[in-house]
Amino acid sequence: MNRAHHEPLDGGIDDSLGRSQNLRAFREYEPTGRYWKVAFPGRTLAQIVPGDIERYLAPRVRDVAPAMVNRELSFLRRVFNVTIADGNADKNPVRAVKFFNENNERVRFLTEDEEELVAAKVPDPLYWSKIARPPSTPESSYYR
């Protein structure tokens, strides 16, 4: 049995965090590392399979946005990629896990100044919605 079968997930997470301090996402990585340590306590990297990750994600996605779950998956994928590069893991189970679709749609309201500018250019408020709707969005999906 090689050392990849004995490397604890905790150690892989700590090692990955130590190497990630200069990355933009580092602030998100620390709490995410804690989530994964709690999700798989005492497990080695070799003991974690895609089904384990999916079982963790099912209730998690009900508590937080899909984008957050995807960030957590990305972090775990990084942990495995780093440990594979070091020879401490044989495979990355995150590769077999499907990431969630993210809804990046934003609702934005005009400030009073912006509203005045629109009113100056388009005096009839009935036409304002045609300006506010993004051009690529079909009317049927935009108006709910």
C-alpha positions, 0 to 999 in steps of 0.5 A: 500500500502506497502513501496515497492510501494513508494521507488524511484529508485534514493534512491535504486541506492544511497543505493546500491552505498553506500553499493558497495564501497568496490566492484571491480566493484564500479568504473563502478557502479557510472556512471551506476547508473546515466544512470539508474536515467536518464532512469527512472526519478521520477519512483519508484521501483514498477513502473519499469517493464521488458518492460521498461528496454528492451525499454531502452536497445534497443537504448543503445545497438546501442551506446555501446558494449553488454558487457557494456549493460550487466554490466548496467543490472547487476548493476540494478539487484543488486539494486533490489536485495538489495532493495528486501532484505531490504523489499523496493521492491517486485520483480526484473524486471531484472530477466525477461530481457535477457542479450546480448551475448558477443563477447569476441574474441580478436585480438592480434598481435605479437610483433617483439620479438614474431615474431622472436621466431615463425620464428625461430621455423617455418621458412615457413610463410605459416604455421604461421596461423596454429599456430596463430589460436586458436585450438578450432576455426574451420578454416571456422569461423576463416578466414574471 
